[in-house]
Amino acid sequence: MLTETLGPVLVANRGEIARRIIRTVRRLGLRAVAVYSEADADLPFVTEADEAVLLGPANPAQSYLDVDKVLAAARRTGARAVHPGYGFLAENAAFARAVTEAGLVWIGPSPEAIERMGDKINARNLMEAAGVPVAAGTREPVTDLERAVEAADGIGYPVMVKTAGGGGGIGMGVAHDDRELAKAFEQASRAAARFAGADADGPAILLERYIERARHVEVQILGLPGGRVLALGERDCSVQRRHQKVVEESPSPGITPDLRARMLAAAARAGEAVGYLGAGTVECLVDAEKQDFVFLEMNTRLQVEHPVTELVTGLDLVELQLRVAAGENPDVRWEPRGHAIEFRVYAEDPKRFFPGPGKITVWREPAGARVDSGYVEGNTVTPFYDPLMAKLCVYGDSRAQAIERAKEAVAGFAVEGPKNNLPFCAELLDNAEFVSGDYDTGLVGRMRAQRA
């Protein structure tokens, strides 16, 4: 049925996630079509696909973000389905709609679900109506600083300030008083203008009560035909720099079985409330001291960190995405076991986390670990895209064993040429706070403050 419904599958992405999707597509007996920019012509995902189409220059707007070019590539290769991966057009409802209107299968949730959850204010209101806990915050977009100050007074400091749309922590900031609020609002406003375009009514900003020393924990969901939504366990994503994830692990070491059960049940309700189909993630902020949580946002796509869930469940989430998109109702069975940790290996300075692209002169992957990589020796990490080079994933029967295996894997991963954050990963694995499991989203900031 998969071959009749989906093949060939066009992967509208690049790098490690394109390679990872292509791997499962081909394992299932389907043809894989890659699309690429001039800057990515030599990357492995291009040659590993059964067919590849050049989209255009390095500039994403002229290649990976050009909907017309992507659809033209699908027509040219006879593709029947499109998998967007993450980033780029993955959470673009207009693109999802264009794919289906072109008679192709969209491997993801409906355009309507993407739209409903893409606006953070609309999403939190919808979740509250569905009985999912949300933090005190604004129910309508805040478009100017005066209104932001009034909202913050009503919510109570500290507050989190972020754009109503977009993701990845871009433009996000925390304010403890009116002065910090002015700075955070300006930052979020610039991000809103840059990523969402100008708005005659002003930037759409969301304010929420900020939880001090919070953990960032997300639940992997899978929506099945017929409306049933499964919660496939949680991932702790609290190791972050600039509100962006660097390391993820499953299960979360900071929550009790009771809190886990409540979070998973709430995540399933969240998916059912929007008629979710396929793989997605419900992100939460956890107050570890109170053992309580609030809804943060829903990501209507496959997550960067999905391998840790695959390692502890034995499931292939990309395969499940494909089967659900083909109209199948797979009998999903899993038994959570062991512990998995993922390290995002970036081409960046390990101290200040600034991008450091360059040609890879040495690339040796460690044995005994799962490495989802976008590059091989001789490739060049260019400045045009996210500097993620690979995801280094380890598994152990326990968290302690996973940490020991992670130390071996990090030490055995050799990358020369571009700057890389492997030294930071090694530093983290020797950090007493991380090793104890009792950490929060401020961990990296405290580590850097200690080194200053």
KOLVEXBA-12317 format. One record per residue (C-alpha): residue in one letter; y, z, x; residue number from 1. Coordinates in steps of 0.2 Angstrom, whole numbers, plus 2048, in hexadecimal, padded with zeros to 3 digits. Each point is the difference from the previous one (the first is absolute). Layout:
BEGIN
<r aa="a" north="Y" up="Z" east="X" i="NUM"/>
...
***
This chain:
BEGIN
<r aa="m" north="800" up="800" east="800" i="1"/>
<r aa="l" north="80C" up="804" east="80E" i="2"/>
<r aa="t" north="7FE" up="7EF" east="808" i="3"/>
<r aa="e" north="803" up="7F7" east="7EF" i="4"/>
<r aa="t" north="80F" up="80B" east="7FC" i="5"/>
<r aa="l" north="809" up="804" east="810" i="6"/>
<r aa="g" north="7FC" up="7F4" east="80E" i="7"/>
<r aa="p" north="809" up="7FB" east="80B" i="8"/>
<r aa="v" north="80B" up="810" east="801" i="9"/>
<r aa="l" north="811" up="7FD" east="808" i="10"/>
<r aa="v" north="806" up="810" east="80A" i="11"/>
<r aa="a" north="813" up="800" east="7FE" i="12"/>
<r aa="n" north="803" up="80C" east="80F" i="13"/>
<r aa="r" north="7FE" up="801" east="813" i="14"/>
<r aa="g" north="7F9" up="80B" east="80E" i="15"/>
<r aa="e" north="7F3" up="80D" east="7FE" i="16"/>
<r aa="i" north="800" up="801" east="7EE" i="17"/>
<r aa="a" north="7FD" up="7ED" east="7FF" i="18"/>
<r aa="r" north="7F2" up="802" east="80C" i="19"/>
<r aa="r" north="7F9" up="80E" east="7F6" i="20"/>
<r aa="i" north="800" up="7F7" east="7EF" i="21"/>
<r aa="i" north="7F9" up="7F0" east="808" i="22"/>
<r aa="r" north="7F1" up="80A" east="807" i="23"/>
<r aa="t" north="7FB" up="806" east="7EE" i="24"/>
<r aa="v" north="804" up="7EF" east="7F8" i="25"/>
<r aa="r" north="7F5" up="7F7" east="80C" i="26"/>
<r aa="r" north="7F2" up="80D" east="7FF" i="27"/>
<r aa="l" north="7FF" up="7FD" east="7ED" i="28"/>
<r aa="g" north="7FD" up="7EE" east="803" i="29"/>
<r aa="l" north="812" up="7FA" east="7FB" i="30"/>
<r aa="r" north="80B" up="7F5" east="80A" i="31"/>
<r aa="a" north="810" up="808" east="807" i="32"/>
<r aa="v" north="811" up="7F7" east="802" i="33"/>
<r aa="a" north="80D" up="807" east="80C" i="34"/>
<r aa="v" north="812" up="7FC" east="800" i="35"/>
<r aa="y" north="80B" up="803" east="80F" i="36"/>
<r aa="s" north="811" up="7FE" east="808" i="37"/>
<r aa="e" north="804" up="7F7" east="810" i="38"/>
<r aa="a" north="801" up="811" east="809" i="39"/>
<r aa="d" north="7EE" up="805" east="7FB" i="40"/>
<r aa="a" north="7F7" up="7F0" east="804" i="41"/>
<r aa="d" north="7F6" up="807" east="80E" i="42"/>
<r aa="l" north="7FB" up="810" east="7F7" i="43"/>
<r aa="p" north="7ED" up="803" east="7FC" i="44"/>
<r aa="f" north="802" up="800" east="7ED" i="45"/>
<r aa="v" north="805" up="7ED" east="800" i="46"/>
<r aa="t" north="7F0" up="7FB" east="809" i="47"/>
<r aa="e" north="7F4" up="80C" east="7F7" i="48"/>
<r aa="a" north="805" up="7F8" east="7EF" i="49"/>
<r aa="d" north="7F6" up="7F1" east="7FA" i="50"/>
<r aa="e" north="811" up="7F7" east="7FE" i="51"/>
<r aa="a" north="812" up="804" east="805" i="52"/>
<r aa="v" north="810" up="7F9" east="7FA" i="53"/>
<r aa="l" north="811" up="801" east="80A" i="54"/>
<r aa="l" north="80D" up="806" east="7F4" i="55"/>
<r aa="g" north="810" up="7FF" east="80C" i="56"/>
<r aa="p" north="80A" up="809" east="80C" i="57"/>
<r aa="a" north="7FF" up="812" east="806" i="58"/>
<r aa="n" north="80D" up="806" east="7F4" i="59"/>
<r aa="p" north="7F6" up="808" east="7F1" i="60"/>
<r aa="a" north="80C" up="7F8" east="7F3" i="61"/>
<r aa="q" north="7FB" up="7EF" east="806" i="62"/>
<r aa="s" north="7ED" up="804" east="801" i="63"/>
<r aa="y" north="7F7" up="80F" east="7F9" i="64"/>
<r aa="l" north="80D" up="804" east="7F3" i="65"/>
<r aa="d" north="802" up="7EE" east="7FA" i="66"/>
<r aa="v" north="7F7" up="7FF" east="7F0" i="67"/>
<r aa="d" north="801" up="7ED" east="7FE" i="68"/>
<r aa="k" north="7F8" up="7FE" east="811" i="69"/>
<r aa="v" north="7F2" up="80C" east="7FD" i="70"/>
<r aa="l" north="7FC" up="7F8" east="7EF" i="71"/>
<r aa="a" north="801" up="7EF" east="808" i="72"/>
<r aa="a" north="7F3" up="806" east="80D" i="73"/>
<r aa="a" north="7F5" up="806" east="7F2" i="74"/>
<r aa="r" north="800" up="7EF" east="7F8" i="75"/>
<r aa="r" north="7FE" up="7F6" east="810" i="76"/>
<r aa="t" north="7F0" up="80A" east="804" i="77"/>
<r aa="g" north="7F9" up="802" east="7EF" i="78"/>
<r aa="a" north="801" up="813" east="800" i="79"/>
<r aa="r" north="7FC" up="808" east="7F0" i="80"/>
<r aa="a" north="806" up="812" east="803" i="81"/>
<r aa="v" north="80E" up="808" east="80A" i="82"/>
<r aa="h" north="7FE" up="811" east="809" i="83"/>
<r aa="p" north="811" up="807" east="806" i="84"/>
<r aa="g" north="7FB" up="80E" east="80B" i="85"/>
<r aa="y" north="80E" up="80C" east="802" i="86"/>
<r aa="g" north="812" up="7FE" east="804" i="87"/>
<r aa="f" north="809" up="7EF" east="7FE" i="88"/>
<r aa="l" north="7FC" up="7FA" east="7EE" i="89"/>
<r aa="a" north="7F3" up="80C" east="7FC" i="90"/>
<r aa="e" north="80A" up="80A" east="7F3" i="91"/>
<r aa="n" north="80B" up="7F2" east="7FA" i="92"/>
<r aa="a" north="7FD" up="7FE" east="7EE" i="93"/>
<r aa="a" north="808" up="7EF" east="800" i="94"/>
<r aa="f" north="7F4" up="7F9" east="80D" i="95"/>
<r aa="a" north="7F1" up="808" east="7F6" i="96"/>
<r aa="r" north="806" up="7F7" east="7F1" i="97"/>
<r aa="a" north="803" up="7F0" east="809" i="98"/>
<r aa="v" north="7EE" up="800" east="806" i="99"/>
<r aa="t" north="7F8" up="803" east="7EF" i="100"/>
<r aa="e" north="80C" up="7F3" east="7F8" i="101"/>
<r aa="a" north="7F9" up="7F4" east="80E" i="102"/>
<r aa="g" north="7EF" up="802" east="7F9" i="103"/>
<r aa="l" north="7FA" up="80B" east="80E" i="104"/>
<r aa="v" north="7F8" up="811" east="800" i="105"/>
<r aa="w" north="80C" up="80E" east="806" i="106"/>
<r aa="i" north="7F6" up="80D" east="80A" i="107"/>
<r aa="g" north="80A" up="80F" east="7FB" i="108"/>
<r aa="p" north="807" up="809" east="7F0" i="109"/>
<r aa="s" north="809" up="7F7" east="7F3" i="110"/>
<r aa="p" north="812" up="7FB" east="803" i="111"/>
<r aa="e" north="805" up="80C" east="7F2" i="112"/>
<r aa="a" north="7F8" up="80F" east="809" i="113"/>
<r aa="i" north="809" up="7FB" east="810" i="114"/>
<r aa="e" north="811" up="7FF" east="7F7" i="115"/>
<r aa="r" north="7FD" up="810" east="7F7" i="116"/>
<r aa="m" north="7FC" up="80A" east="810" i="117"/>
<r aa="g" north="80C" up="7F6" east="80B" i="118"/>
<r aa="d" north="80F" up="80A" east="7FA" i="119"/>
<r aa="k" north="7FE" up="812" east="805" i="120"/>
<r aa="i" north="80B" up="807" east="7F2" i="121"/>
<r aa="n" north="7F6" up="7F6" east="7F3" i="122"/>
<r aa="a" north="7F0" up="805" east="808" i="123"/>
<r aa="r" north="804" up="813" east="801" i="124"/>
<r aa="n" north="805" up="800" east="7ED" i="125"/>
<r aa="l" north="7F0" up="7F7" east="7FC" i="126"/>
<r aa="m" north="7F6" up="80C" east="80A" i="127"/>
<r aa="e" north="808" up="80F" east="7F8" i="128"/>
<r aa="a" north="7FC" up="7F9" east="7EF" i="129"/>
<r aa="a" north="7EE" up="7FE" east="805" i="130"/>
<r aa="g" north="7FF" up="812" east="805" i="131"/>
<r aa="v" north="801" up="7FD" east="813" i="132"/>
<r aa="p" north="80A" up="80E" east="808" i="133"/>
<r aa="v" north="811" up="7F9" east="807" i="134"/>
<r aa="a" north="80E" up="809" east="80A" i="135"/>
<r aa="a" north="811" up="804" east="7F8" i="136"/>
<r aa="g" north="80A" up="7F1" east="802" i="137"/>
<r aa="t" north="80B" up="7F2" east="7F8" i="138"/>
<r aa="r" north="7FA" up="7F6" east="7F1" i="139"/>
<r aa="e" north="80C" up="7F2" east="802" i="140"/>
<r aa="p" north="806" up="7F7" east="810" i="141"/>
<r aa="v" north="80F" up="808" east="809" i="142"/>
<r aa="t" north="80C" up="7F3" east="805" i="143"/>
<r aa="d" north="80E" up="80A" east="808" i="144"/>
<r aa="l" north="803" up="80F" east="80B" i="145"/>
<r aa="e" north="809" up="80A" east="7F3" i="146"/>
<r aa="r" north="7F1" up="7FF" east="7F4" i="147"/>
<r aa="a" north="7F5" up="804" east="80E" i="148"/>
<r aa="v" north="809" up="810" east="804" i="149"/>
<r aa="e" north="7FF" up="805" east="7ED" i="150"/>
<r aa="a" north="7ED" up="7FC" east="800" i="151"/>
<r aa="a" north="7FD" up="80A" east="810" i="152"/>
<r aa="d" north="809" up="80F" east="7F8" i="153"/>
<r aa="g" north="7F5" up="7FF" east="7F1" i="154"/>
<r aa="i" north="7F0" up="7FE" east="80A" i="155"/>
<r aa="g" north="804" up="80C" east="80E" i="156"/>
<r aa="y" north="800" up="7FD" east="812" i="157"/>
<r aa="p" north="7F7" up="7FA" east="80A" i="158"/>
<r aa="v" north="7FE" up="7EF" east="7F9" i="159"/>
<r aa="m" north="7F7" up="7F0" east="805" i="160"/>
<r aa="v" north="80B" up="7F1" east="7FF" i="161"/>
<r aa="k" north="7F8" up="7EF" east="7FF" i="162"/>
<r aa="t" north="801" up="7EE" east="7F9" i="163"/>
<r aa="a" north="7F9" up="7FE" east="7EE" i="164"/>
<r aa="g" north="7F7" up="7F0" east="807" i="165"/>
<r aa="g" north="7F7" up="7FD" east="810" i="166"/>
<r aa="g" north="7F4" up="80A" east="80B" i="167"/>
<r aa="g" north="7FB" up="805" east="811" i="168"/>
<r aa="g" north="80C" up="80E" east="801" i="169"/>
<r aa="i" north="80E" up="7F4" east="803" i="170"/>
<r aa="g" north="811" up="807" east="7FC" i="171"/>
<r aa="m" north="7F9" up="811" east="7FC" i="172"/>
<r aa="g" north="809" up="810" east="805" i="173"/>
<r aa="v" north="801" up="813" east="7FC" i="174"/>
<r aa="a" north="810" up="809" east="7FC" i="175"/>
<r aa="h" north="803" up="813" east="800" i="176"/>
<r aa="d" north="812" up="7FF" east="7FB" i="177"/>
<r aa="d" north="80E" up="7F5" east="7FA" i="178"/>
<r aa="r" north="804" up="7FA" east="811" i="179"/>
<r aa="e" north="7EE" up="7FB" east="804" i="180"/>
<r aa="l" north="7FF" up="7F8" east="7EF" i="181"/>
<r aa="a" north="80F" up="7F4" east="804" i="182"/>
<r aa="k" north="7F7" up="7FB" east="810" i="183"/>
<r aa="a" north="7EF" up="7FE" east="7F7" i="184"/>
<r aa="f" north="808" up="7F6" east="7F1" i="185"/>
<r aa="e" north="809" up="7F4" east="80C" i="186"/>
<r aa="q" north="7EF" up="7FD" east="809" i="187"/>
<r aa="a" north="7F6" up="7FD" east="7F1" i="188"/>
<r aa="s" north="80E" up="7F5" east="7F9" i="189"/>
<r aa="r" north="800" up="7F5" east="80F" i="190"/>
<r aa="a" north="7ED" up="7FF" east="7FF" i="191"/>
<r aa="a" north="801" up="7FB" east="7ED" i="192"/>
<r aa="a" north="80C" up="7F2" east="804" i="193"/>
<r aa="r" north="7F6" up="7FA" east="80E" i="194"/>
<r aa="f" north="7EF" up="7FF" east="7F8" i="195"/>
<r aa="a" north="805" up="7FF" east="7ED" i="196"/>
<r aa="g" north="810" up="7F6" east="801" i="197"/>
<r aa="a" north="811" up="803" east="7FA" i="198"/>
<r aa="d" north="801" up="808" east="7EE" i="199"/>
<r aa="a" north="810" up="7FF" east="7F6" i="200"/>
<r aa="d" north="7FD" up="812" east="7FA" i="201"/>
<r aa="g" north="7FE" up="807" east="811" i="202"/>
<r aa="p" north="7F0" up="805" east="80A" i="203"/>
<r aa="a" north="7F2" up="807" east="7F6" i="204"/>
<r aa="i" north="7FC" up="811" east="808" i="205"/>
<r aa="l" north="7F4" up="80E" east="7FB" i="206"/>
<r aa="l" north="802" up="812" east="803" i="207"/>
<r aa="e" north="7F2" up="80D" east="800" i="208"/>
<r aa="r" north="7FD" up="812" east="804" i="209"/>
<r aa="y" north="7FA" up="800" east="812" i="210"/>
<r aa="i" north="7F1" up="80B" east="804" i="211"/>
<r aa="e" north="802" up="809" east="811" i="212"/>
<r aa="r" north="7F1" up="7FF" east="80C" i="213"/>
<r aa="a" north="7F7" up="7F4" east="7F4" i="214"/>
<r aa="r" north="7F0" up="7F7" east="803" i="215"/>
<r aa="h" north="7FF" up="7ED" east="7FB" i="216"/>
<r aa="v" north="7F0" up="7FD" east="7F8" i="217"/>
<r aa="e" north="7FA" up="7F1" east="7F7" i="218"/>
<r aa="v" north="7F2" up="7FC" east="7F4" i="219"/>
<r aa="q" north="7F6" up="7EF" east="801" i="220"/>
<r aa="i" north="7FE" up="7F9" east="7EF" i="221"/>
<r aa="l" north="7F6" up="7F1" east="7FA" i="222"/>
<r aa="g" north="803" up="7F9" east="7EE" i="223"/>
<r aa="l" north="7F1" up="7F8" east="7F8" i="224"/>
<r aa="p" north="7FF" up="7F3" east="7F2" i="225"/>
<r aa="g" north="800" up="809" east="7EF" i="226"/>
<r aa="g" north="80E" up="80D" east="806" i="227"/>
<r aa="r" north="7F6" up="80C" east="80A" i="228"/>
<r aa="v" north="808" up="807" east="810" i="229"/>
<r aa="l" north="7F6" up="808" east="80E" i="230"/>
<r aa="a" north="808" up="80C" east="80C" i="231"/>
<r aa="l" north="7F7" up="7FD" east="811" i="232"/>
<r aa="g" north="806" up="80F" east="809" i="233"/>
<r aa="e" north="810" up="804" east="80A" i="234"/>
<r aa="r" north="808" up="7FD" east="810" i="235"/>
<r aa="d" north="80D" up="80B" east="809" i="236"/>
<r aa="c" north="80E" up="7F6" east="807" i="237"/>
<r aa="s" north="80B" up="80E" east="806" i="238"/>
<r aa="v" north="802" up="7FA" east="812" i="239"/>
<r aa="q" north="80F" up="7F6" east="7FF" i="240"/>
<r aa="r" north="80F" up="7FA" east="80A" i="241"/>
<r aa="r" north="810" up="7FB" east="7F7" i="242"/>
<r aa="h" north="7F7" up="803" east="7EF" i="243"/>
<r aa="q" north="7F3" up="7F3" east="805" i="244"/>
<r aa="k" north="7ED" up="803" east="803" i="245"/>
<r aa="v" north="7F8" up="800" east="811" i="246"/>
<r aa="v" north="7F0" up="80A" east="7FE" i="247"/>
<r aa="e" north="7F5" up="802" east="7F0" i="248"/>
<r aa="e" north="7F1" up="80A" east="7FD" i="249"/>
<r aa="s" north="7F3" up="803" east="7F2" i="250"/>
<r aa="p" north="7FD" up="80D" east="7F8" i="251"/>
<r aa="s" north="810" up="809" east="802" i="252"/>
<r aa="p" north="7FE" up="810" east="809" i="253"/>
<r aa="g" north="80E" up="808" east="7F7" i="254"/>
<r aa="i" north="7FA" up="801" east="7EE" i="255"/>
<r aa="t" north="7F4" up="80A" east="7F6" i="256"/>
<r aa="p" north="7F1" up="7F9" east="7F6" i="257"/>
<r aa="d" north="80A" up="805" east="7F0" i="258"/>
<r aa="l" north="810" up="7F7" east="806" i="259"/>
<r aa="r" north="7F5" up="7F1" east="805" i="260"/>
<r aa="a" north="7F8" up="7FF" east="7EF" i="261"/>
<r aa="r" north="811" up="801" east="7F7" i="262"/>
<r aa="m" north="808" up="7F3" east="80B" i="263"/>
<r aa="l" north="7F1" up="7F4" east="7FD" i="264"/>
<r aa="a" north="801" up="802" east="7EE" i="265"/>
<r aa="a" north="813" up="7FD" east="7FF" i="266"/>
<r aa="a" north="7FE" up="7F1" east="80B" i="267"/>
<r aa="a" north="7F3" up="7F9" east="7F4" i="268"/>
<r aa="r" north="80C" up="803" east="7F1" i="269"/>
<r aa="a" north="80E" up="7F8" east="809" i="270"/>
<r aa="g" north="7F6" up="7F0" east="802" i="271"/>
<r aa="e" north="7FA" up="800" east="7EE" i="272"/>
<r aa="a" north="812" up="802" east="7FA" i="273"/>
<r aa="v" north="805" up="7EF" east="808" i="274"/>
<r aa="g" north="7EF" up="7F7" east="7FC" i="275"/>
<r aa="y" north="7FD" up="7FF" east="813" i="276"/>
<r aa="l" north="7F3" up="7F4" east="806" i="277"/>
<r aa="g" north="7FA" up="7FF" east="812" i="278"/>
<r aa="a" north="804" up="80B" east="80F" i="279"/>
<r aa="g" north="810" up="80A" east="801" i="280"/>
<r aa="t" north="806" up="811" east="806" i="281"/>
<r aa="v" north="809" up="80F" east="7F7" i="282"/>
<r aa="e" north="80B" up="809" east="80D" i="283"/>
<r aa="c" north="804" up="812" east="7FE" i="284"/>
<r aa="l" north="80A" up="80E" east="809" i="285"/>
<r aa="v" north="7F6" up="810" east="801" i="286"/>
<r aa="d" north="807" up="811" east="802" i="287"/>
<r aa="a" north="7F2" up="808" east="80A" i="288"/>
<r aa="e" north="806" up="811" east="7FE" i="289"/>
<r aa="k" north="800" up="7FF" east="7ED" i="290"/>
<r aa="q" north="7F1" up="7F4" east="800" i="291"/>
<r aa="d" north="809" up="7F5" east="7F4" i="292"/>
<r aa="f" north="806" up="7EE" east="800" i="293"/>
<r aa="v" north="80C" up="7F3" east="7F8" i="294"/>
<r aa="f" north="7FF" up="7EE" east="7FE" i="295"/>
<r aa="l" north="809" up="7F6" east="80E" i="296"/>
<r aa="e" north="7FD" up="7ED" east="7FC" i="297"/>
<r aa="m" north="7F2" up="7F4" east="7FD" i="298"/>
<r aa="n" north="7FC" up="7F2" east="80C" i="299"/>
<r aa="t" north="7F9" up="7F1" east="7F6" i="300"/>
<r aa="r" north="7F6" up="7F9" east="80F" i="301"/>
<r aa="l" north="7F4" up="803" east="80D" i="302"/>
<r aa="q" north="806" up="80D" east="80D" i="303"/>
<r aa="v" north="801" up="7FF" east="813" i="304"/>
<r aa="e" north="7F6" up="810" east="801" i="305"/>
<r aa="h" north="7F2" up="7FA" east="7F4" i="306"/>
<r aa="p" north="7F3" up="801" east="80E" i="307"/>
<r aa="v" north="7FF" up="813" east="800" i="308"/>
<r aa="t" north="7FA" up="7FF" east="7EE" i="309"/>
<r aa="e" north="7F4" up="7F3" east="804" i="310"/>
<r aa="l" north="7F8" up="80B" east="80E" i="311"/>
<r aa="v" north="7FE" up="80F" east="7F5" i="312"/>
<r aa="t" north="7FA" up="7F7" east="7F1" i="313"/>
<r aa="g" north="7F6" up="7F2" east="807" i="314"/>
<r aa="l" north="809" up="7F4" east="7F4" i="315"/>
<r aa="d" north="808" up="7EF" east="805" i="316"/>
<r aa="l" north="811" up="801" east="7F6" i="317"/>
<r aa="v" north="804" up="7ED" east="804" i="318"/>
<r aa="e" north="7EF" up="7FB" east="7F8" i="319"/>
<r aa="l" north="803" up="80B" east="7F1" i="320"/>
<r aa="q" north="811" up="7F8" east="7FE" i="321"/>
<r aa="l" north="7F8" up="7EF" east="801" i="322"/>
<r aa="r" north="7F3" up="804" east="7F3" i="323"/>
<r aa="v" north="80C" up="808" east="7F4" i="324"/>
<r aa="a" north="80C" up="7F1" east="801" i="325"/>
<r aa="a" north="7F1" up="7F5" east="7FC" i="326"/>
<r aa="g" north="7FD" up="809" east="7F0" i="327"/>
<r aa="e" north="7F1" up="80B" east="806" i="328"/>
<r aa="n" north="7FE" up="812" east="7FB" i="329"/>
<r aa="p" north="7F8" up="807" east="810" i="330"/>
<r aa="d" north="7F5" up="80F" east="7FF" i="331"/>
<r aa="v" north="80A" up="80A" east="80D" i="332"/>
<r aa="r" north="7F6" up="80F" east="807" i="333"/>
<r aa="w" north="805" up="80A" east="80E" i="334"/>
<r aa="e" north="7FE" up="812" east="808" i="335"/>
<r aa="p" north="80E" up="806" east="80B" i="336"/>
<r aa="r" north="7F9" up="805" east="811" i="337"/>
<r aa="g" north="807" up="805" east="811" i="338"/>
<r aa="h" north="812" up="7FD" east="806" i="339"/>
<r aa="a" north="80A" up="7F1" east="805" i="340"/>
<r aa="i" north="810" up="7FE" east="80A" i="341"/>
<r aa="e" north="80B" up="7F0" east="802" i="342"/>
<r aa="f" north="80D" up="7FD" east="80E" i="343"/>
<r aa="r" north="80C" up="7F2" east="7FE" i="344"/>
<r aa="v" north="802" up="7F8" east="811" i="345"/>
<r aa="y" north="811" up="7FA" east="801" i="346"/>
<r aa="a" north="80A" up="7F5" east="80D" i="347"/>
<r aa="e" north="80D" up="80E" east="802" i="348"/>
<r aa="d" north="807" up="80D" east="80B" i="349"/>
<r aa="p" north="7F5" up="810" east="7FE" i="350"/>
<r aa="k" north="80E" up="80C" east="802" i="351"/>
<r aa="r" north="80E" up="7F8" east="7F5" i="352"/>
<r aa="f" north="7F6" up="7F4" east="7F6" i="353"/>
<r aa="f" north="80B" up="7F1" east="803" i="354"/>
<r aa="p" north="7F6" up="7EF" east="800" i="355"/>
<r aa="g" north="7FB" up="7F9" east="811" i="356"/>
<r aa="p" north="7F9" up="7EE" east="7FD" i="357"/>
<r aa="g" north="7F8" up="7F6" east="80E" i="358"/>
<r aa="k" north="7F1" up="7F6" east="807" i="359"/>
<r aa="i" north="7F0" up="809" east="800" i="360"/>
<r aa="t" north="7F9" up="7FF" east="811" i="361"/>
<r aa="v" north="7F2" up="80D" east="7FE" i="362"/>
<r aa="w" north="7F7" up="804" east="7EF" i="363"/>
<r aa="r" north="7F0" up="80A" east="801" i="364"/>
<r aa="e" north="7FA" up="808" east="7F0" i="365"/>
<r aa="p" north="7F6" up="810" east="801" i="366"/>
<r aa="a" north="7ED" up="801" east="7FB" i="367"/>
<r aa="g" north="7FA" up="80B" east="7F2" i="368"/>
<r aa="a" north="810" up="7FE" east="7F5" i="369"/>
<r aa="r" north="806" up="7F4" east="7F3" i="370"/>
<r aa="v" north="80E" up="7F5" east="806" i="371"/>
<r aa="d" north="809" up="7F5" east="7F3" i="372"/>
<r aa="s" north="80B" up="7F6" east="80C" i="373"/>
<r aa="g" north="80C" up="7F1" east="7FE" i="374"/>
<r aa="y" north="800" up="7FB" east="813" i="375"/>
<r aa="v" north="7F5" up="7FD" east="80F" i="376"/>
<r aa="e" north="804" up="7FF" east="812" i="377"/>
<r aa="g" north="80D" up="7F2" east="804" i="378"/>
<r aa="n" north="808" up="801" east="7EF" i="379"/>
<r aa="t" north="813" up="804" east="7FE" i="380"/>
<r aa="v" north="807" up="80D" east="7F5" i="381"/>
<r aa="t" north="810" up="7F8" east="7FA" i="382"/>
<r aa="p" north="80F" up="809" east="7F9" i="383"/>
<r aa="f" north="7FF" up="7F7" east="7EF" i="384"/>
<r aa="y" north="7F4" up="80B" east="7F7" i="385"/>
<r aa="d" north="7FA" up="812" east="7FF" i="386"/>
<r aa="p" north="7FB" up="806" east="811" i="387"/>
<r aa="l" north="7EE" up="806" east="7FA" i="388"/>
<r aa="m" north="7F3" up="7F9" east="80C" i="389"/>
<r aa="a" north="7F1" up="809" east="7FA" i="390"/>
<r aa="k" north="7F8" up="80E" east="7F6" i="391"/>
<r aa="l" north="7F5" up="80C" east="80A" i="392"/>
<r aa="c" north="7F4" up="809" east="7F4" i="393"/>
<r aa="v" north="7F3" up="80D" east="804" i="394"/>
<r aa="y" north="7F3" up="809" east="7F6" i="395"/>
<r aa="g" north="7F7" up="811" east="802" i="396"/>
<r aa="d" north="7F5" up="80B" east="7F6" i="397"/>
<r aa="s" north="80E" up="80D" east="801" i="398"/>
<r aa="r" north="813" up="7FF" east="804" i="399"/>
<r aa="a" north="7FD" up="809" east="811" i="400"/>
<r aa="q" north="7F3" up="7F2" east="804" i="401"/>
<r aa="a" north="80C" up="7F3" east="7FA" i="402"/>
<r aa="i" north="80E" up="807" east="80B" i="403"/>
<r aa="e" north="7F5" up="800" east="810" i="404"/>
<r aa="r" north="7FA" up="7EE" east="7FD" i="405"/>
<r aa="a" north="813" up="7FB" east="7FD" i="406"/>
<r aa="k" north="804" up="808" east="811" i="407"/>
<r aa="e" north="7F3" up="7F5" east="808" i="408"/>
<r aa="a" north="805" up="7F0" east="7F6" i="409"/>
<r aa="v" north="812" up="802" east="804" i="410"/>
<r aa="a" north="7FD" up="803" east="813" i="411"/>
<r aa="g" north="7F4" up="7F1" east="800" i="412"/>
<r aa="f" north="80D" up="7F4" east="7F7" i="413"/>
<r aa="a" north="809" up="7F6" east="80E" i="414"/>
<r aa="v" north="80F" up="7F6" east="7FC" i="415"/>
<r aa="e" north="80C" up="7F9" east="80D" i="416"/>
<r aa="g" north="80F" up="7F5" east="7FE" i="417"/>
<r aa="p" north="80A" up="806" east="7F0" i="418"/>
<r aa="k" north="805" up="812" east="7FF" i="419"/>
<r aa="n" north="7F3" up="80A" east="7F5" i="420"/>
<r aa="n" north="7FF" up="811" east="7F8" i="421"/>
<r aa="l" north="7EE" up="804" east="806" i="422"/>
<r aa="p" north="808" up="80E" east="80B" i="423"/>
<r aa="f" north="807" up="807" east="7F0" i="424"/>
<r aa="c" north="7EF" up="800" east="7F8" i="425"/>
<r aa="a" north="7F9" up="809" east="80E" i="426"/>
<r aa="e" north="80E" up="80D" east="800" i="427"/>
<r aa="l" north="7FD" up="803" east="7ED" i="428"/>
<r aa="l" north="7EE" up="803" east="803" i="429"/>
<r aa="d" north="804" up="80E" east="80C" i="430"/>
<r aa="n" north="80D" up="807" east="7F4" i="431"/>
<r aa="a" north="7FA" up="811" east="7F9" i="432"/>
<r aa="e" north="809" up="7FE" east="7F0" i="433"/>
<r aa="f" north="7F7" up="7EF" east="7FC" i="434"/>
<r aa="v" north="7EF" up="807" east="807" i="435"/>
<r aa="s" north="801" up="80F" east="7F4" i="436"/>
<r aa="g" north="803" up="7F4" east="7F1" i="437"/>
<r aa="d" north="80F" up="80B" east="7FA" i="438"/>
<r aa="y" north="80E" up="7F3" east="803" i="439"/>
<r aa="d" north="80C" up="7F7" east="7F5" i="440"/>
<r aa="t" north="80C" up="7F1" east="800" i="441"/>
<r aa="g" north="80B" up="809" east="80D" i="442"/>
<r aa="l" north="7F3" up="800" east="80D" i="443"/>
<r aa="v" north="806" up="7F2" east="80B" i="444"/>
<r aa="g" north="812" up="805" east="7FF" i="445"/>
<r aa="r" north="7FB" up="812" east="806" i="446"/>
<r aa="m" north="7F6" up="7F8" east="80E" i="447"/>
<r aa="r" north="80E" up="7F5" east="806" i="448"/>
<r aa="a" north="80C" up="80F" east="7FF" i="449"/>
<r aa="q" north="7F5" up="80A" east="80B" i="450"/>
<r aa="r" north="800" up="7F2" east="80D" i="451"/>
<r aa="a" north="813" up="7FE" east="800" i="452"/>
***
